[in-house]
Amino acid sequence: MPVVFTSLAWYKLRMKSTRPPHTSLNRRQFLHTTALATGAVAFPFVSSRNVLGANARLNIAAIGAGGKGRVDIGYCKAENIVALCDVDQRNAAASYKAFPDAKQFKDFRVMLEKAGKDIDAVTVSTPDHTHFHAAAMAMKLGKHVYVQKPLTHTVWEARTLTALAREKKIVTQMGNQGHSQPDSRRLVELIRSGVLGDVKEVHIWTDRPVWPQGHARPAKIAAPETLDWDLWLGPAPWRDFHDGCVPFKWRAFWDFGTGALGDMGCHNMDLAFFALDLRDPIAVDATSSGVNAETAPAWSIITHEFAKRGARAALKFTWYDGGKKPDPALAKQATLPGNGYILIGTKDTLYVPSYWGRGSFLSGAKMEDFASVPQTLPRFPGADKDHDAAQHLEWIAACKGEGKALANFDYAGPMTEAVLLGNVALRAGKRIEWDAEKLRVTNAPEANQFIRTDYRKGWESPV
């Protein structure tokens, strides 16, 4: 029996809004259709912590209320938004206006201490280097969490959050929206059914970075009056404020971001990880424009090697950024777009000219030709137009005991580990061999300094 959310009523209600970040659904309709879907799919884990009735409203707090945080909390507006936290008052002003009854904070540690008893769930939409502290502190209090990609700043943090989520039995979701895109979910079903045969080779590329990388630290300037720079730095080493960092270009800096790979890897790589159950590469090799201690390189090509696992064949997985791309002939194309992926199997090759959505097969087959392959993953009406909303709502429903958040940390944690190992290889400047069980590089001990980081005094690990 196909699994599909069939209520078009809530979709029509949602589409009345002209601003996706502030869309809302009829909760009764949404949760009713979710319950129908979960009756047809066996979900292995439904949280028993803070489970509310289907018509109850969650008390949600936002850590990071401006920029992407505004989008994330906007998708939750049908719930009770009880607290908003941001270190930049100007950046968060629109969210403060949208939710005037929510308590306002600059320090998420203070928010969790003072308002924690009133919070059921938390969204974390901050720069990469503060994801771990914010999420871990909320999780230790038993709060469900939605954390933007990449899940964490380091490999060790990803492993630690995954273990903490299991321990606390809370609902988790990483914000890689394409995970909810219906065409992508269909491709996952087709790949799992064997339409490609054994996938031996994967090529993924992105048009990022769209911010400067491969440069030295800019000169010191005065911080904006509305920004608490010390809180923005959080666990990162102290440095004077400089241009080219806040509010967007921090992604380039090793102290704060994870470069083009970390920023887009959890998007672009998602289909392959989802469909092929990828985790724990045995080795990673990288070449680049050159790496310095300050920022990620202007371009990189990174190859992950995955050993055979169960029925899945061993494969090589190559990532390209900064304008680098695979040979277009692999997809029978003259040129390739800015983002895309190619999965090469023993039976067929799949080409997708984006980081989610519909794909084509080099055999000439179309997705519709595989109607006999059963649908096993749930769908949300309208997710093809707004899969970001769908992923947030999937998390909200799971928090209420209705179904499962499919980008939970059991999936997102190992995926983030594998993605960030690419940066370890980049910074080490050599091929690394990985012992996932012991969480260490075995052939280049000097690379292990990049598996976790030291935190600034006052920001020691909460776990």
RAQUILIN-V323276 format. One record per pair of residues at least 24 apart in sequence whose ideal C-beta (glycine too) atoms are under 10 Angstrom apart, sorted by the first residue. I is the first residue (numbers start at 1). GAP is how many residues later the second one is. Records with the same first field share a line. If there is no record, write none. Layout:
I = GAP  GAP
//
This chain:
1 = 38  39  40  373  374
2 = 35  38  372  373  374  376  377
3 = 33  34  35  36  37  38  182  371  372  373  374  375  376
4 = 29  32  33  36  178  371  373  374  375  376  377
5 = 24  25  27  28  29  31  32  177  373  374  375  376  377  378  385  388  389
6 = 27  30  31  373  375
7 = 25  26  27  29  373  374
8 = 25  373  374
9 = 24  372
10 = 370  371  372  383
11 = 369  370  371  372  374  375  378
12 = 369  370
14 = 61  64  366  367  368  371  372  375  376  379
15 = 366  367  370  371
17 = 57  60  369  372
19 = 52  55
20 = 51  54  55  365  366  368  369
21 = 47  48  49  50  51  52  53  54  56  73  74  77  367  368
22 = 48  49  51  52  53  55  72  76
23 = 51  52  54  55  359  363  365  366  369  370
24 = 50  51  52  53  54  55  365  369
25 = 50  52  53  355  357  364  368  371
26 = 52
27 = 27  28  29  30  31  51  52  366  369  370  373
28 = 26  27
30 = 24  48  350  351  363  364  366  367  372
31 = 24  25  362  365  366  369  370  371  372
32 = 370
33 = 345  346  347  348  364  369
34 = 344  346  359  360  362  363  364  366  368  369
35 = 362  366  367  368
36 = 342  367
37 = 340  341  342  343  360  365  366
38 = 340  359  360  363  364  365  366
39 = 364
40 = 335  336  338
41 = 334  335  336  337  362  363
42 = 334  362
43 = 335  355  359  360  361  362  363
44 = 360  366
45 = 121  124  126  353  359  360  363  365
46 = 123  125  352  354  355  356  357  358
47 = 97  118  121  122  123  124  125  351  352  353  354  357  358  361
48 = 121  122  353
49 = 71  93  94  95  119  120  121  122  350  352
50 = 69  70  71  92  93  94  120  121  349  350  351
51 = 69  120  347  348  349  350  351
52 = 27  68  347  348  349  350
53 = 347  348  349
54 = 343  346  347  348
55 = 345
56 = 24  64  344
57 = 24  63  339  343
58 = 24  61  62  63  86  337  338  341  342
59 = 24  56  58  59  60  61  62  63  84
60 = 24  39  42  59  60  61  62  63  83  84  86  336  339
61 = 24  41  42  44  47  50  51  54  55  57  58  59  60  61  62  63  77  82
62 = 24  30  33  37  40  43  46  49  60  61  62  63  64  84
63 = 42  44  45  46  48  49  59  60  61  62  63  67  68  70  71  72  74  75  82  84
64 = 24  27  28  31  44  59  60  61  62  63  66  67  70  84
65 = 24  26  27  28  29  30  31  33  34  37  39  40  58  60  61
66 = 24  25  26  27  28  29  30  59  60  181
67 = 24  25  27  28  58  59  60  180  181
68 = 55  57  58  80  81  107
69 = 26  54  55  56  57  79
70 = 24  25  26  28  55
71 = 24  52  54  77  104  317  318  321
72 = 51  52  53  74  75  76  103  316  319  320
73 = 25  26  29  50  52  73  319
74 = 24  25  314  315  318
75 = 48  71  311  313  314  315  316  317  318  320  321
76 = 45  47  70  316  317  319  320
78 = 315  318
79 = 41  42  317  320  321
80 = 38  39  40
81 = 42
82 = 29  33  36  37  38
83 = 25  28  29  31  32  33  35  36  39
84 = 27
85 = 24  25  26  27  30  37  39  41  49  146
86 = 39  40  140  141  142  145  146
87 = 39  40  43  139  140  141  142  143  144  145  146  147  159
88 = 136  138  139  140  141  143  144  158  159
89 = 135  136  137  138  139
90 = 134  135  136  137  157
91 = 133  135  136  155  156
92 = 134
93 = 133
106 = 121  122  125  126
107 = 121  123  124  127
108 = 25  26  27  29  30  123  126
109 = 24  25  28  122  125  349  350  353
110 = 121
111 = 26  27
112 = 25  26  28  29  31  350
113 = 24  28
116 = 24  25  26  27
117 = 24
119 = 24  25
120 = 24  51  279  280
121 = 24  25  49  50  52  274  275  278  279
122 = 24  25
123 = 24  25  50  52  269  272
124 = 24  27  50  51
125 = 50
126 = 106  108  130
127 = 26  105  106  107  109  118  119  120  121  123  124  126  128  129  130  131
128 = 24  25  26  29  122  123  125  127  128  129  130  131  134  135  292
129 = 24  25  28  103  104  105  106  107  121  124  125  126  127  128  129  324  326  330
130 = 101  102  103  104  105  106  126  329
131 = 26  27  30  43  285
132 = 24  25  26  28  29  32  102  103  320  321  323  329  330  331
133 = 24  101  102  322  326  327  328  329  330
134 = 100  328
135 = 25  26  29  30  37  39  274  327
136 = 24  25  28  29  325  326  327
137 = 325  326
138 = 30  32  324
139 = 25  26  28  29  31  33  270  323  324
140 = 24  27  28  30  322  323
141 = 27  29
142 = 26  27  28
143 = 25  27  28  256
144 = 24  26  27  28  29  251  252  254  255  256  261
145 = 25  26  27  28  29  250  254  264
146 = 25  26  27  28  29  245  246  248  249  250  253  259  261
147 = 25  26  27  28  260  262  265  269
148 = 25  26  27  28  118
149 = 25  26  27  28  30  109  113  114  115  116  117  118  121  258  263  266  267  270
150 = 24  25  26  107  108  111  112  113  114  115  116  117  262  265  266  267  269  270  273
151 = 24  25  111  115  256  258  260  261  262  263  264  265  266  268  269
152 = 106  110  257  260  261  264  265  268  300
153 = 82  83  101  102  103  104  105  109  263  267  270  299  300
154 = 104  262  263  266  269  270  296  297  298  299
155 = 258  261  262  263  264  265  266  268  269  279  281  284  285  286  293  295  296  297
156 = 261  264  283  292  294  295  296  297  305
157 = 256  259  260  263  294  295  296  304  306
158 = 251  254  255  256  257  258  259  260  261  262
159 = 254  255  257  258  277  280  292  293
160 = 253  279  292  301  302  303
161 = 248  251  252  255  302
162 = 246  247  248  249  250  251  252  254  255
163 = 246  250  300
164 = 245  249  298  299
165 = 243  244  245  247  248
166 = 242  243  244  247
167 = 296
170 = 228  229  238  239
171 = 223  224  225  226  227  228  229  230  232  233  234  237  238
172 = 223  226  227  233  235  236  237  238  239  240  241
173 = 218  219  221  222  223  225  226  231  232  233  234  235  236  238  239
174 = 92  96  217  221  231  233  234  235  237  238  239  241  242
175 = 91  92  213  216  217  220  232  237
176 = 88  89  90  91  92  93  94  97  98  179  180  215  231  235  236  239  240
177 = 90  93  178  179  206  209  210  211  212  213  214  215  230
178 = 88  89  90  92  93  96  176  177  178  179  209  210  213  229
179 = 87  88  91  92  94  95  177  198  208  211  212  215  226  227  228  232  233  236
180 = 176  197  198  199  200  203  204  206  207  208  209  210  211  212  213  214  215  225  226  227
181 = 89  90  173  174  175  176  177  198  199  202  203  205  206  207  209  210
182 = 174  175  176  193  195  196  197  198  199  200  201  202  203  205  208
183 = 88  169  171  173  174  175  176  184  200  201  204
184 = 86  87  90  91  168  170  171  172  173  174  175  193  199  200  203
185 = 86  89  90  171  190  191  192  193  194  195  198  202  221
186 = 172  173  181  182  184  187  189  191  193
187 = 84  87  88  156  163  165  169  170  171  172  180  183
188 = 82  83  84  85  86  87  88  188  189  218
189 = 86  181  184  185  186  187  188
190 = 85  158  160  169  171  175  177  179  180  183
191 = 80  81  83  84  85  152  154  159  168  182
192 = 82  83  84  85  120  181  184  185
193 = 82  177  179  180  181  183
194 = 117  151  152  153  179
195 = 150  152  153  155  166  168  170  172  174  175  178
196 = 79  80  147  148  149  150  151  152  153  154  165  167
197 = 116  147  148  149  150  151  152
198 = 110  113  114  115  116  117  146  147  148  149
199 = 73  76  77  79  113  114  116  118  144  145  146  147  148  149  150  151
200 = 113  114  115  116  143  144  145  146
201 = 114  115  116  117  125  129  141  142  143  144  148
202 = 67  69  70  71  74  76  101  102  104  113  114  115  116  117  124  139  140  141  142  143  148
203 = 69  100  113  114  115  116  117  122  123  124  127  128  133  137  138  139  140  141  148
204 = 60  61  63  64  65  66  67  68  98  100  113  114  115  116  117  122  135  136  137  138  139  148  151
205 = 59  63  96  113  114  115  116  117  118  119  120  121  131  132  133  134  135  136  137  150
206 = 54  55  57  58  59  61  62  63  113  114  115  116  117  118  119  132  133  134  135  149
207 = 53  57  114  115  116  118  130  131  132  133  148
208 = 43  51  52  53  54  55  56  57  59  60  113  114  115  130  131
209 = 40  42  43  48  50  51  52  54  55  86  87  88  89  90  91  112  113  114
210 = 38  39  41  50  53  54  128
211 = 33  34  37  38  39  40  41  46  48  49  52  84  85
212 = 32  37  39  40  83  86
213 = 36  38  39  40  44  46  47  75  76  78  79  81  82  83  84  85  86  87  108  109
214 = 38  45  74  75  76  77  78  80  81  82  83  84  85  86  108
215 = 29  37  38  77  79  80  83
216 = 76  77  78  79
217 = 25  27  28  36  38  75  76  77  78
218 = 24  25  26  27  31  76
219 = 24  25
230 = 226  228
232 = 24
233 = 223  226
234 = 221  222  224  225
235 = 218  219  220  221  222  223  224  225  226  227
236 = 217  219  220  223
237 = 216  217  218  219
238 = 218  219
244 = 51
249 = 46
251 = 44  45
252 = 42  43  44  45  46
253 = 41  42  43
254 = 37  38  39  40  41  42  169  172  173  196  199
255 = 38  39  40  198
256 = 39
257 = 38  39  166
258 = 38  158  161  162  164  165
259 = 29  32  36  37  38  39  41  62  63  161  163  164  167  168
260 = 36  37  38  39  40  59  60  61  62
261 = 25  35  36  39  41  58  60  61  158  159  160  161  162  165
262 = 34  154  157  158  160  161
263 = 33  58  156
264 = 55  57  75  91  155
265 = 37  54  56  90  150  151  153  154  155  157  158
266 = 89  141  146  149  150  152  153  154
267 = 72  87  88  89
268 = 51  52  53  71  72  73  84  86  87  88  151
269 = 35  48  50  72  86  146  149  150  153
270 = 71  85  86  137  141  142  145
271 = 70  72  79  81  84  85  86  88
272 = 34  43  45  69  70  71  78  143
273 = 44  138  139  141  142  143  145  146
274 = 103  132  133  137  141
275 = 37  68  75
276 = 30  33  36  37  39  41  67
277 = 29  32  33  34  35  134  137
278 = 26  28  31  34  37  39  136  137  140
279 = 27  30  132  134  135  136  138  139  157
280 = 24  26  27  29  134  137  138  141  154  155  156  157
281 = 24  25  26  34  35  36  136  137  138  140  141  144  151  152  153  155
282 = 24  25  32  151  152  153  154  160
283 = 24  33  138  142  148  149  150  151  158  159  160
284 = 33  35  134  137  138  139  140  141  142  144  146  147  148  149  150  157  163
285 = 31  33  137  140  141  145  146  147  148
286 = 33  135  136  137  138  139  140  141  142  143  144  145  146
287 = 37  138  139  142
288 = 33  34  36  137  138  139  141
289 = 33  34  35
290 = 136  139
291 = 132  135  136  137  138
292 = 135
293 = 134
296 = 25  26  127  130  131
297 = 24  25  126  129  130
298 = 24  25
299 = 24  25
300 = 24  122  123  125  126
301 = 24  25  121
302 = 117  119  120  121  123  124
303 = 119  122  128
304 = 114  115  117  118  121  130
305 = 126  128  129
306 = 112
313 = 32  33
315 = 28  29  30
316 = 28
317 = 24  26  101  105
318 = 24
319 = 100  103
321 = 101
330 = 32
331 = 28  29  31
332 = 28  30
333 = 27
356 = 28  31
357 = 27  30
358 = 26
377 = 29
378 = 25  26  28
417 = 34
420 = 30  31
421 = 26  29  30
423 = 27
424 = 24  25  26  27
425 = 25
426 = 24
//
